Amino acid sequence: MPGLHETIVRPLITEKSSAAFQNRGEYTFVVHPEANKSQIRDALAQLFGVTAIDIRTMQMRRREVTRGRIRGKTTRWKKAIVLLKDGDQLPVFEG
C-alpha cells in the first residue's frame, strides 16, 4: 500500500488533459500503480483539502521504444482523472 505522498506522483499536464480541464473541469494525475480510488480520494483530501466526486483510473501499458540503436521498454504507470466538487479547485493547474 503506497503512502500518502507516494499515492499522487505528479499532475499530468498535456494538451488533452488541459482541454479536459477547460471543458469539463477534470484534473489528471499520475498515481502509484497499486493505488485504488479510495486511496486517491483520501490523498487529495489530506494533501489539498478538496473533495473528489468522481475518479476514473486506467493502467497505462509498457511500450517498446527505440532511442538510437538502443531498444527498451517504458515502465507501466497509472493515470487518474478526477472531478472535484463544485467550488473546489487545485492551485497546481492555475496558470
HELIX and SHEET records of a PDB file:
HELIX    1   1 LEU A    4  THR A    7  1                                   4    
HELIX    2   2 GLU A   15  ARG A   24  1                                  10    
HELIX    3   3 LYS A   37  PHE A   48  1                                  12    
HELIX    4   4 PRO A   91  PHE A   93  5                                   3    
SHEET    1   A 4 ILE A   8  PRO A  11  0                                        
SHEET    2   A 4 GLU A  26  VAL A  31 -1                                        
SHEET    3   A 4 TRP A  77  LEU A  84 -1                                        
SHEET    4   A 4 ALA A  52  MET A  60 -1                                        
SHEET    1   B 2 GLU A  64  ARG A  67  0                                        
SHEET    2   B 2 ILE A  70  LYS A  73 -1                                        
END                                                                             
